[in-house]
């Protein structure tokens, strides 16, 4: 494993590689994403702990999705069970490390939401914890948009810490704290590429959302909005997840016979 510093334009390469990887096996990746959503929805229904368990499993699931990307490149089959690959394929030590990262991620997200309270007095936090019974006028008069921006600002360092740490713990035998350190260092050293990468995916998400919304409005098909927007959102999100693997390969220069290099030029 070697930490690599890349130019800002590499963010575009990662973006394109994510789309290429999705196109290699779209049905398998969409099945993975749908399975993840279904399982996490069911888990969230568990009393008391259901609200935090989905967050605690994110590092482990991230390893499973990365394994799916690796297998796709190597021409191997991908099944939904690969989502739990991180918890059973690398031994109990790695499983414990991923659970530790999961607990730390829950704590980090709690701090992010607490930080958003600086902007709106905690209204966003209250809404997320159960705004159905809250005064709608109080919500409308609160400064929730600023709280969302504040939460996003607090989330950026959290994302940097956990971007690579699960995969480093699972595939490179790096302890959690050390993995988080390597992750944030790699993200910071390649911040230019990540800015380009994030801007491109943000532009895609906004273009798809606004474009489809305008089309639905023009056709007068508001009743079909969910049926149209939901699949499109799933496709864009799944391609984004595929591109996470490209950032890992790009920042750490890992090459194995089972996972050859990703293409750097557009496919014909």
MODELLER restraints for C-alpha pairs under 7 A, 6 or more apart:
rsr = mdl.restraints
at = mdl.atoms
rsr.add(forms.Gaussian(group=physical.xy_distance, feature=features.Distance(at['CA:1:A'], at['CA:252:A']), mean=5.96, stdev=0.5))
rsr.add(forms.Gaussian(group=physical.xy_distance, feature=features.Distance(at['CA:1:A'], at['CA:253:A']), mean=6.96, stdev=0.5))
rsr.add(forms.Gaussian(group=physical.xy_distance, feature=features.Distance(at['CA:1:A'], at['CA:254:A']), mean=6.21, stdev=0.5))
rsr.add(forms.Gaussian(group=physical.xy_distance, feature=features.Distance(at['CA:2:A'], at['CA:252:A']), mean=5.05, stdev=0.5))
rsr.add(forms.Gaussian(group=physical.xy_distance, feature=features.Distance(at['CA:2:A'], at['CA:253:A']), mean=6.17, stdev=0.5))
rsr.add(forms.Gaussian(group=physical.xy_distance, feature=features.Distance(at['CA:3:A'], at['CA:186:A']), mean=6.52, stdev=0.5))
rsr.add(forms.Gaussian(group=physical.xy_distance, feature=features.Distance(at['CA:3:A'], at['CA:251:A']), mean=5.93, stdev=0.5))
rsr.add(forms.Gaussian(group=physical.xy_distance, feature=features.Distance(at['CA:3:A'], at['CA:252:A']), mean=4.71, stdev=0.5))
rsr.add(forms.Gaussian(group=physical.xy_distance, feature=features.Distance(at['CA:4:A'], at['CA:251:A']), mean=5.01, stdev=0.5))
rsr.add(forms.Gaussian(group=physical.xy_distance, feature=features.Distance(at['CA:4:A'], at['CA:252:A']), mean=5.59, stdev=0.5))
rsr.add(forms.Gaussian(group=physical.xy_distance, feature=features.Distance(at['CA:4:A'], at['CA:253:A']), mean=6.67, stdev=0.5))
rsr.add(forms.Gaussian(group=physical.xy_distance, feature=features.Distance(at['CA:5:A'], at['CA:189:A']), mean=6.06, stdev=0.5))
rsr.add(forms.Gaussian(group=physical.xy_distance, feature=features.Distance(at['CA:5:A'], at['CA:190:A']), mean=5.74, stdev=0.5))
rsr.add(forms.Gaussian(group=physical.xy_distance, feature=features.Distance(at['CA:5:A'], at['CA:251:A']), mean=6.73, stdev=0.5))
rsr.add(forms.Gaussian(group=physical.xy_distance, feature=features.Distance(at['CA:6:A'], at['CA:190:A']), mean=6.00, stdev=0.5))
rsr.add(forms.Gaussian(group=physical.xy_distance, feature=features.Distance(at['CA:7:A'], at['CA:192:A']), mean=6.89, stdev=0.5))
rsr.add(forms.Gaussian(group=physical.xy_distance, feature=features.Distance(at['CA:7:A'], at['CA:193:A']), mean=6.18, stdev=0.5))
rsr.add(forms.Gaussian(group=physical.xy_distance, feature=features.Distance(at['CA:8:A'], at['CA:192:A']), mean=4.40, stdev=0.5))
rsr.add(forms.Gaussian(group=physical.xy_distance, feature=features.Distance(at['CA:8:A'], at['CA:193:A']), mean=3.77, stdev=0.5))
rsr.add(forms.Gaussian(group=physical.xy_distance, feature=features.Distance(at['CA:8:A'], at['CA:196:A']), mean=6.54, stdev=0.5))
rsr.add(forms.Gaussian(group=physical.xy_distance, feature=features.Distance(at['CA:9:A'], at['CA:193:A']), mean=6.02, stdev=0.5))
rsr.add(forms.Gaussian(group=physical.xy_distance, feature=features.Distance(at['CA:10:A'], at['CA:193:A']), mean=5.49, stdev=0.5))
rsr.add(forms.Gaussian(group=physical.xy_distance, feature=features.Distance(at['CA:11:A'], at['CA:193:A']), mean=4.18, stdev=0.5))
rsr.add(forms.Gaussian(group=physical.xy_distance, feature=features.Distance(at['CA:11:A'], at['CA:194:A']), mean=5.74, stdev=0.5))
rsr.add(forms.Gaussian(group=physical.xy_distance, feature=features.Distance(at['CA:11:A'], at['CA:196:A']), mean=5.07, stdev=0.5))
rsr.add(forms.Gaussian(group=physical.xy_distance, feature=features.Distance(at['CA:11:A'], at['CA:197:A']), mean=4.24, stdev=0.5))
rsr.add(forms.Gaussian(group=physical.xy_distance, feature=features.Distance(at['CA:12:A'], at['CA:196:A']), mean=6.53, stdev=0.5))
rsr.add(forms.Gaussian(group=physical.xy_distance, feature=features.Distance(at['CA:12:A'], at['CA:197:A']), mean=5.89, stdev=0.5))
rsr.add(forms.Gaussian(group=physical.xy_distance, feature=features.Distance(at['CA:13:A'], at['CA:264:A']), mean=6.39, stdev=0.5))
rsr.add(forms.Gaussian(group=physical.xy_distance, feature=features.Distance(at['CA:14:A'], at['CA:197:A']), mean=6.88, stdev=0.5))
rsr.add(forms.Gaussian(group=physical.xy_distance, feature=features.Distance(at['CA:14:A'], at['CA:243:A']), mean=5.95, stdev=0.5))
rsr.add(forms.Gaussian(group=physical.xy_distance, feature=features.Distance(at['CA:14:A'], at['CA:246:A']), mean=5.27, stdev=0.5))
rsr.add(forms.Gaussian(group=physical.xy_distance, feature=features.Distance(at['CA:14:A'], at['CA:247:A']), mean=5.96, stdev=0.5))
rsr.add(forms.Gaussian(group=physical.xy_distance, feature=features.Distance(at['CA:15:A'], at['CA:197:A']), mean=5.99, stdev=0.5))
rsr.add(forms.Gaussian(group=physical.xy_distance, feature=features.Distance(at['CA:15:A'], at['CA:243:A']), mean=5.97, stdev=0.5))
rsr.add(forms.Gaussian(group=physical.xy_distance, feature=features.Distance(at['CA:17:A'], at['CA:243:A']), mean=6.29, stdev=0.5))
rsr.add(forms.Gaussian(group=physical.xy_distance, feature=features.Distance(at['CA:17:A'], at['CA:246:A']), mean=6.28, stdev=0.5))
rsr.add(forms.Gaussian(group=physical.xy_distance, feature=features.Distance(at['CA:17:A'], at['CA:262:A']), mean=6.73, stdev=0.5))
rsr.add(forms.Gaussian(group=physical.xy_distance, feature=features.Distance(at['CA:17:A'], at['CA:263:A']), mean=6.73, stdev=0.5))
rsr.add(forms.Gaussian(group=physical.xy_distance, feature=features.Distance(at['CA:18:A'], at['CA:239:A']), mean=5.73, stdev=0.5))
rsr.add(forms.Gaussian(group=physical.xy_distance, feature=features.Distance(at['CA:18:A'], at['CA:240:A']), mean=6.48, stdev=0.5))
rsr.add(forms.Gaussian(group=physical.xy_distance, feature=features.Distance(at['CA:18:A'], at['CA:242:A']), mean=4.82, stdev=0.5))
rsr.add(forms.Gaussian(group=physical.xy_distance, feature=features.Distance(at['CA:18:A'], at['CA:243:A']), mean=3.54, stdev=0.5))
rsr.add(forms.Gaussian(group=physical.xy_distance, feature=features.Distance(at['CA:18:A'], at['CA:246:A']), mean=6.35, stdev=0.5))
rsr.add(forms.Gaussian(group=physical.xy_distance, feature=features.Distance(at['CA:19:A'], at['CA:239:A']), mean=5.56, stdev=0.5))
rsr.add(forms.Gaussian(group=physical.xy_distance, feature=features.Distance(at['CA:21:A'], at['CA:242:A']), mean=6.33, stdev=0.5))
rsr.add(forms.Gaussian(group=physical.xy_distance, feature=features.Distance(at['CA:22:A'], at['CA:29:A']), mean=6.88, stdev=0.5))
rsr.add(forms.Gaussian(group=physical.xy_distance, feature=features.Distance(at['CA:22:A'], at['CA:239:A']), mean=5.60, stdev=0.5))
rsr.add(forms.Gaussian(group=physical.xy_distance, feature=features.Distance(at['CA:22:A'], at['CA:242:A']), mean=6.23, stdev=0.5))
rsr.add(forms.Gaussian(group=physical.xy_distance, feature=features.Distance(at['CA:25:A'], at['CA:72:A']), mean=6.95, stdev=0.5))
rsr.add(forms.Gaussian(group=physical.xy_distance, feature=features.Distance(at['CA:28:A'], at['CA:78:A']), mean=6.30, stdev=0.5))
rsr.add(forms.Gaussian(group=physical.xy_distance, feature=features.Distance(at['CA:29:A'], at['CA:238:A']), mean=6.72, stdev=0.5))
rsr.add(forms.Gaussian(group=physical.xy_distance, feature=features.Distance(at['CA:30:A'], at['CA:238:A']), mean=6.55, stdev=0.5))
rsr.add(forms.Gaussian(group=physical.xy_distance, feature=features.Distance(at['CA:31:A'], at['CA:80:A']), mean=6.90, stdev=0.5))
rsr.add(forms.Gaussian(group=physical.xy_distance, feature=features.Distance(at['CA:32:A'], at['CA:80:A']), mean=5.28, stdev=0.5))
rsr.add(forms.Gaussian(group=physical.xy_distance, feature=features.Distance(at['CA:33:A'], at['CA:238:A']), mean=6.58, stdev=0.5))
rsr.add(forms.Gaussian(group=physical.xy_distance, feature=features.Distance(at['CA:35:A'], at['CA:80:A']), mean=6.84, stdev=0.5))
rsr.add(forms.Gaussian(group=physical.xy_distance, feature=features.Distance(at['CA:40:A'], at['CA:54:A']), mean=5.56, stdev=0.5))
rsr.add(forms.Gaussian(group=physical.xy_distance, feature=features.Distance(at['CA:43:A'], at['CA:50:A']), mean=5.75, stdev=0.5))
rsr.add(forms.Gaussian(group=physical.xy_distance, feature=features.Distance(at['CA:43:A'], at['CA:53:A']), mean=6.95, stdev=0.5))
rsr.add(forms.Gaussian(group=physical.xy_distance, feature=features.Distance(at['CA:43:A'], at['CA:54:A']), mean=6.78, stdev=0.5))
rsr.add(forms.Gaussian(group=physical.xy_distance, feature=features.Distance(at['CA:44:A'], at['CA:50:A']), mean=3.95, stdev=0.5))
rsr.add(forms.Gaussian(group=physical.xy_distance, feature=features.Distance(at['CA:44:A'], at['CA:51:A']), mean=5.34, stdev=0.5))
rsr.add(forms.Gaussian(group=physical.xy_distance, feature=features.Distance(at['CA:44:A'], at['CA:53:A']), mean=6.89, stdev=0.5))
rsr.add(forms.Gaussian(group=physical.xy_distance, feature=features.Distance(at['CA:44:A'], at['CA:54:A']), mean=6.60, stdev=0.5))
rsr.add(forms.Gaussian(group=physical.xy_distance, feature=features.Distance(at['CA:52:A'], at['CA:106:A']), mean=6.70, stdev=0.5))
rsr.add(forms.Gaussian(group=physical.xy_distance, feature=features.Distance(at['CA:55:A'], at['CA:102:A']), mean=6.70, stdev=0.5))
rsr.add(forms.Gaussian(group=physical.xy_distance, feature=features.Distance(at['CA:55:A'], at['CA:105:A']), mean=6.94, stdev=0.5))
rsr.add(forms.Gaussian(group=physical.xy_distance, feature=features.Distance(at['CA:55:A'], at['CA:106:A']), mean=5.87, stdev=0.5))
rsr.add(forms.Gaussian(group=physical.xy_distance, feature=features.Distance(at['CA:56:A'], at['CA:99:A']), mean=6.85, stdev=0.5))
rsr.add(forms.Gaussian(group=physical.xy_distance, feature=features.Distance(at['CA:56:A'], at['CA:102:A']), mean=3.88, stdev=0.5))
rsr.add(forms.Gaussian(group=physical.xy_distance, feature=features.Distance(at['CA:56:A'], at['CA:103:A']), mean=5.48, stdev=0.5))
rsr.add(forms.Gaussian(group=physical.xy_distance, feature=features.Distance(at['CA:56:A'], at['CA:105:A']), mean=6.60, stdev=0.5))
rsr.add(forms.Gaussian(group=physical.xy_distance, feature=features.Distance(at['CA:56:A'], at['CA:106:A']), mean=5.95, stdev=0.5))
rsr.add(forms.Gaussian(group=physical.xy_distance, feature=features.Distance(at['CA:57:A'], at['CA:102:A']), mean=5.79, stdev=0.5))
rsr.add(forms.Gaussian(group=physical.xy_distance, feature=features.Distance(at['CA:58:A'], at['CA:102:A']), mean=6.51, stdev=0.5))
rsr.add(forms.Gaussian(group=physical.xy_distance, feature=features.Distance(at['CA:59:A'], at['CA:98:A']), mean=5.97, stdev=0.5))
rsr.add(forms.Gaussian(group=physical.xy_distance, feature=features.Distance(at['CA:59:A'], at['CA:101:A']), mean=6.50, stdev=0.5))
rsr.add(forms.Gaussian(group=physical.xy_distance, feature=features.Distance(at['CA:59:A'], at['CA:102:A']), mean=5.80, stdev=0.5))
rsr.add(forms.Gaussian(group=physical.xy_distance, feature=features.Distance(at['CA:59:A'], at['CA:166:A']), mean=5.32, stdev=0.5))
rsr.add(forms.Gaussian(group=physical.xy_distance, feature=features.Distance(at['CA:60:A'], at['CA:84:A']), mean=6.76, stdev=0.5))
rsr.add(forms.Gaussian(group=physical.xy_distance, feature=features.Distance(at['CA:60:A'], at['CA:86:A']), mean=5.28, stdev=0.5))
rsr.add(forms.Gaussian(group=physical.xy_distance, feature=features.Distance(at['CA:60:A'], at['CA:87:A']), mean=6.45, stdev=0.5))
rsr.add(forms.Gaussian(group=physical.xy_distance, feature=features.Distance(at['CA:60:A'], at['CA:98:A']), mean=5.56, stdev=0.5))
rsr.add(forms.Gaussian(group=physical.xy_distance, feature=features.Distance(at['CA:60:A'], at['CA:166:A']), mean=6.86, stdev=0.5))
rsr.add(forms.Gaussian(group=physical.xy_distance, feature=features.Distance(at['CA:61:A'], at['CA:83:A']), mean=5.31, stdev=0.5))
rsr.add(forms.Gaussian(group=physical.xy_distance, feature=features.Distance(at['CA:61:A'], at['CA:84:A']), mean=6.14, stdev=0.5))
rsr.add(forms.Gaussian(group=physical.xy_distance, feature=features.Distance(at['CA:63:A'], at['CA:85:A']), mean=6.96, stdev=0.5))
rsr.add(forms.Gaussian(group=physical.xy_distance, feature=features.Distance(at['CA:63:A'], at['CA:86:A']), mean=5.42, stdev=0.5))
rsr.add(forms.Gaussian(group=physical.xy_distance, feature=features.Distance(at['CA:63:A'], at['CA:166:A']), mean=6.32, stdev=0.5))
rsr.add(forms.Gaussian(group=physical.xy_distance, feature=features.Distance(at['CA:63:A'], at['CA:167:A']), mean=5.61, stdev=0.5))
rsr.add(forms.Gaussian(group=physical.xy_distance, feature=features.Distance(at['CA:64:A'], at['CA:82:A']), mean=5.34, stdev=0.5))
rsr.add(forms.Gaussian(group=physical.xy_distance, feature=features.Distance(at['CA:64:A'], at['CA:83:A']), mean=4.11, stdev=0.5))
rsr.add(forms.Gaussian(group=physical.xy_distance, feature=features.Distance(at['CA:64:A'], at['CA:84:A']), mean=5.67, stdev=0.5))
rsr.add(forms.Gaussian(group=physical.xy_distance, feature=features.Distance(at['CA:64:A'], at['CA:85:A']), mean=4.91, stdev=0.5))
rsr.add(forms.Gaussian(group=physical.xy_distance, feature=features.Distance(at['CA:64:A'], at['CA:86:A']), mean=5.70, stdev=0.5))
rsr.add(forms.Gaussian(group=physical.xy_distance, feature=features.Distance(at['CA:65:A'], at['CA:83:A']), mean=5.97, stdev=0.5))
rsr.add(forms.Gaussian(group=physical.xy_distance, feature=features.Distance(at['CA:66:A'], at['CA:245:A']), mean=5.85, stdev=0.5))
rsr.add(forms.Gaussian(group=physical.xy_distance, feature=features.Distance(at['CA:68:A'], at['CA:78:A']), mean=5.92, stdev=0.5))
rsr.add(forms.Gaussian(group=physical.xy_distance, feature=features.Distance(at['CA:68:A'], at['CA:82:A']), mean=6.64, stdev=0.5))
rsr.add(forms.Gaussian(group=physical.xy_distance, feature=features.Distance(at['CA:69:A'], at['CA:242:A']), mean=6.59, stdev=0.5))
rsr.add(forms.Gaussian(group=physical.xy_distance, feature=features.Distance(at['CA:69:A'], at['CA:245:A']), mean=6.71, stdev=0.5))
rsr.add(forms.Gaussian(group=physical.xy_distance, feature=features.Distance(at['CA:70:A'], at['CA:259:A']), mean=5.64, stdev=0.5))
rsr.add(forms.Gaussian(group=physical.xy_distance, feature=features.Distance(at['CA:71:A'], at['CA:77:A']), mean=6.77, stdev=0.5))
rsr.add(forms.Gaussian(group=physical.xy_distance, feature=features.Distance(at['CA:71:A'], at['CA:78:A']), mean=6.75, stdev=0.5))
rsr.add(forms.Gaussian(group=physical.xy_distance, feature=features.Distance(at['CA:72:A'], at['CA:78:A']), mean=6.95, stdev=0.5))
rsr.add(forms.Gaussian(group=physical.xy_distance, feature=features.Distance(at['CA:73:A'], at['CA:259:A']), mean=5.81, stdev=0.5))
rsr.add(forms.Gaussian(group=physical.xy_distance, feature=features.Distance(at['CA:73:A'], at['CA:260:A']), mean=6.95, stdev=0.5))
rsr.add(forms.Gaussian(group=physical.xy_distance, feature=features.Distance(at['CA:74:A'], at['CA:258:A']), mean=5.32, stdev=0.5))
rsr.add(forms.Gaussian(group=physical.xy_distance, feature=features.Distance(at['CA:74:A'], at['CA:259:A']), mean=5.12, stdev=0.5))
rsr.add(forms.Gaussian(group=physical.xy_distance, feature=features.Distance(at['CA:74:A'], at['CA:260:A']), mean=6.98, stdev=0.5))
rsr.add(forms.Gaussian(group=physical.xy_distance, feature=features.Distance(at['CA:86:A'], at['CA:95:A']), mean=6.50, stdev=0.5))
rsr.add(forms.Gaussian(group=physical.xy_distance, feature=features.Distance(at['CA:86:A'], at['CA:170:A']), mean=6.57, stdev=0.5))
rsr.add(forms.Gaussian(group=physical.xy_distance, feature=features.Distance(at['CA:87:A'], at['CA:95:A']), mean=4.57, stdev=0.5))
rsr.add(forms.Gaussian(group=physical.xy_distance, feature=features.Distance(at['CA:88:A'], at['CA:95:A']), mean=6.90, stdev=0.5))
rsr.add(forms.Gaussian(group=physical.xy_distance, feature=features.Distance(at['CA:90:A'], at['CA:170:A']), mean=6.80, stdev=0.5))
rsr.add(forms.Gaussian(group=physical.xy_distance, feature=features.Distance(at['CA:94:A'], at['CA:169:A']), mean=6.62, stdev=0.5))
rsr.add(forms.Gaussian(group=physical.xy_distance, feature=features.Distance(at['CA:94:A'], at['CA:170:A']), mean=5.58, stdev=0.5))
rsr.add(forms.Gaussian(group=physical.xy_distance, feature=features.Distance(at['CA:97:A'], at['CA:169:A']), mean=6.78, stdev=0.5))
rsr.add(forms.Gaussian(group=physical.xy_distance, feature=features.Distance(at['CA:97:A'], at['CA:175:A']), mean=6.97, stdev=0.5))
rsr.add(forms.Gaussian(group=physical.xy_distance, feature=features.Distance(at['CA:97:A'], at['CA:176:A']), mean=6.05, stdev=0.5))
rsr.add(forms.Gaussian(group=physical.xy_distance, feature=features.Distance(at['CA:98:A'], at['CA:166:A']), mean=6.33, stdev=0.5))
rsr.add(forms.Gaussian(group=physical.xy_distance, feature=features.Distance(at['CA:101:A'], at['CA:176:A']), mean=6.43, stdev=0.5))
rsr.add(forms.Gaussian(group=physical.xy_distance, feature=features.Distance(at['CA:108:A'], at['CA:158:A']), mean=6.64, stdev=0.5))
rsr.add(forms.Gaussian(group=physical.xy_distance, feature=features.Distance(at['CA:112:A'], at['CA:151:A']), mean=5.58, stdev=0.5))
rsr.add(forms.Gaussian(group=physical.xy_distance, feature=features.Distance(at['CA:112:A'], at['CA:154:A']), mean=5.48, stdev=0.5))
rsr.add(forms.Gaussian(group=physical.xy_distance, feature=features.Distance(at['CA:112:A'], at['CA:155:A']), mean=6.03, stdev=0.5))
rsr.add(forms.Gaussian(group=physical.xy_distance, feature=features.Distance(at['CA:113:A'], at['CA:125:A']), mean=6.06, stdev=0.5))
rsr.add(forms.Gaussian(group=physical.xy_distance, feature=features.Distance(at['CA:113:A'], at['CA:151:A']), mean=6.17, stdev=0.5))
rsr.add(forms.Gaussian(group=physical.xy_distance, feature=features.Distance(at['CA:115:A'], at['CA:151:A']), mean=6.43, stdev=0.5))
rsr.add(forms.Gaussian(group=physical.xy_distance, feature=features.Distance(at['CA:115:A'], at['CA:154:A']), mean=6.96, stdev=0.5))
rsr.add(forms.Gaussian(group=physical.xy_distance, feature=features.Distance(at['CA:116:A'], at['CA:122:A']), mean=6.85, stdev=0.5))
rsr.add(forms.Gaussian(group=physical.xy_distance, feature=features.Distance(at['CA:116:A'], at['CA:147:A']), mean=4.81, stdev=0.5))
rsr.add(forms.Gaussian(group=physical.xy_distance, feature=features.Distance(at['CA:116:A'], at['CA:148:A']), mean=6.83, stdev=0.5))
rsr.add(forms.Gaussian(group=physical.xy_distance, feature=features.Distance(at['CA:116:A'], at['CA:150:A']), mean=5.35, stdev=0.5))
rsr.add(forms.Gaussian(group=physical.xy_distance, feature=features.Distance(at['CA:116:A'], at['CA:151:A']), mean=4.86, stdev=0.5))
rsr.add(forms.Gaussian(group=physical.xy_distance, feature=features.Distance(at['CA:117:A'], at['CA:123:A']), mean=6.96, stdev=0.5))
rsr.add(forms.Gaussian(group=physical.xy_distance, feature=features.Distance(at['CA:117:A'], at['CA:147:A']), mean=6.75, stdev=0.5))
rsr.add(forms.Gaussian(group=physical.xy_distance, feature=features.Distance(at['CA:119:A'], at['CA:143:A']), mean=6.83, stdev=0.5))
rsr.add(forms.Gaussian(group=physical.xy_distance, feature=features.Distance(at['CA:119:A'], at['CA:146:A']), mean=6.10, stdev=0.5))
rsr.add(forms.Gaussian(group=physical.xy_distance, feature=features.Distance(at['CA:119:A'], at['CA:147:A']), mean=4.99, stdev=0.5))
rsr.add(forms.Gaussian(group=physical.xy_distance, feature=features.Distance(at['CA:119:A'], at['CA:150:A']), mean=6.90, stdev=0.5))
rsr.add(forms.Gaussian(group=physical.xy_distance, feature=features.Distance(at['CA:120:A'], at['CA:142:A']), mean=6.26, stdev=0.5))
rsr.add(forms.Gaussian(group=physical.xy_distance, feature=features.Distance(at['CA:120:A'], at['CA:143:A']), mean=5.02, stdev=0.5))
rsr.add(forms.Gaussian(group=physical.xy_distance, feature=features.Distance(at['CA:120:A'], at['CA:144:A']), mean=6.05, stdev=0.5))
rsr.add(forms.Gaussian(group=physical.xy_distance, feature=features.Distance(at['CA:120:A'], at['CA:147:A']), mean=5.76, stdev=0.5))
rsr.add(forms.Gaussian(group=physical.xy_distance, feature=features.Distance(at['CA:123:A'], at['CA:139:A']), mean=6.99, stdev=0.5))
rsr.add(forms.Gaussian(group=physical.xy_distance, feature=features.Distance(at['CA:123:A'], at['CA:142:A']), mean=6.91, stdev=0.5))
rsr.add(forms.Gaussian(group=physical.xy_distance, feature=features.Distance(at['CA:123:A'], at['CA:144:A']), mean=6.83, stdev=0.5))
rsr.add(forms.Gaussian(group=physical.xy_distance, feature=features.Distance(at['CA:124:A'], at['CA:144:A']), mean=5.79, stdev=0.5))
rsr.add(forms.Gaussian(group=physical.xy_distance, feature=features.Distance(at['CA:124:A'], at['CA:147:A']), mean=6.65, stdev=0.5))
rsr.add(forms.Gaussian(group=physical.xy_distance, feature=features.Distance(at['CA:160:A'], at['CA:183:A']), mean=6.34, stdev=0.5))
rsr.add(forms.Gaussian(group=physical.xy_distance, feature=features.Distance(at['CA:160:A'], at['CA:184:A']), mean=4.84, stdev=0.5))
rsr.add(forms.Gaussian(group=physical.xy_distance, feature=features.Distance(at['CA:160:A'], at['CA:187:A']), mean=5.84, stdev=0.5))
rsr.add(forms.Gaussian(group=physical.xy_distance, feature=features.Distance(at['CA:161:A'], at['CA:180:A']), mean=5.00, stdev=0.5))
rsr.add(forms.Gaussian(group=physical.xy_distance, feature=features.Distance(at['CA:161:A'], at['CA:181:A']), mean=6.89, stdev=0.5))
rsr.add(forms.Gaussian(group=physical.xy_distance, feature=features.Distance(at['CA:161:A'], at['CA:183:A']), mean=5.48, stdev=0.5))
rsr.add(forms.Gaussian(group=physical.xy_distance, feature=features.Distance(at['CA:161:A'], at['CA:184:A']), mean=4.76, stdev=0.5))
rsr.add(forms.Gaussian(group=physical.xy_distance, feature=features.Distance(at['CA:162:A'], at['CA:180:A']), mean=6.21, stdev=0.5))
rsr.add(forms.Gaussian(group=physical.xy_distance, feature=features.Distance(at['CA:162:A'], at['CA:183:A']), mean=6.72, stdev=0.5))
rsr.add(forms.Gaussian(group=physical.xy_distance, feature=features.Distance(at['CA:163:A'], at['CA:183:A']), mean=6.26, stdev=0.5))
rsr.add(forms.Gaussian(group=physical.xy_distance, feature=features.Distance(at['CA:164:A'], at['CA:183:A']), mean=4.97, stdev=0.5))
rsr.add(forms.Gaussian(group=physical.xy_distance, feature=features.Distance(at['CA:164:A'], at['CA:248:A']), mean=6.95, stdev=0.5))
rsr.add(forms.Gaussian(group=physical.xy_distance, feature=features.Distance(at['CA:165:A'], at['CA:176:A']), mean=6.81, stdev=0.5))
rsr.add(forms.Gaussian(group=physical.xy_distance, feature=features.Distance(at['CA:165:A'], at['CA:179:A']), mean=4.60, stdev=0.5))
rsr.add(forms.Gaussian(group=physical.xy_distance, feature=features.Distance(at['CA:165:A'], at['CA:180:A']), mean=4.94, stdev=0.5))
rsr.add(forms.Gaussian(group=physical.xy_distance, feature=features.Distance(at['CA:165:A'], at['CA:183:A']), mean=5.59, stdev=0.5))
rsr.add(forms.Gaussian(group=physical.xy_distance, feature=features.Distance(at['CA:168:A'], at['CA:174:A']), mean=5.71, stdev=0.5))
rsr.add(forms.Gaussian(group=physical.xy_distance, feature=features.Distance(at['CA:168:A'], at['CA:179:A']), mean=5.80, stdev=0.5))
rsr.add(forms.Gaussian(group=physical.xy_distance, feature=features.Distance(at['CA:169:A'], at['CA:175:A']), mean=5.83, stdev=0.5))
rsr.add(forms.Gaussian(group=physical.xy_distance, feature=features.Distance(at['CA:169:A'], at['CA:176:A']), mean=6.19, stdev=0.5))
rsr.add(forms.Gaussian(group=physical.xy_distance, feature=features.Distance(at['CA:169:A'], at['CA:179:A']), mean=6.19, stdev=0.5))
rsr.add(forms.Gaussian(group=physical.xy_distance, feature=features.Distance(at['CA:186:A'], at['CA:251:A']), mean=6.75, stdev=0.5))
rsr.add(forms.Gaussian(group=physical.xy_distance, feature=features.Distance(at['CA:205:A'], at['CA:236:A']), mean=6.98, stdev=0.5))
rsr.add(forms.Gaussian(group=physical.xy_distance, feature=features.Distance(at['CA:216:A'], at['CA:222:A']), mean=6.05, stdev=0.5))
rsr.add(forms.Gaussian(group=physical.xy_distance, feature=features.Distance(at['CA:216:A'], at['CA:225:A']), mean=6.59, stdev=0.5))
rsr.add(forms.Gaussian(group=physical.xy_distance, feature=features.Distance(at['CA:255:A'], at['CA:261:A']), mean=6.60, stdev=0.5))
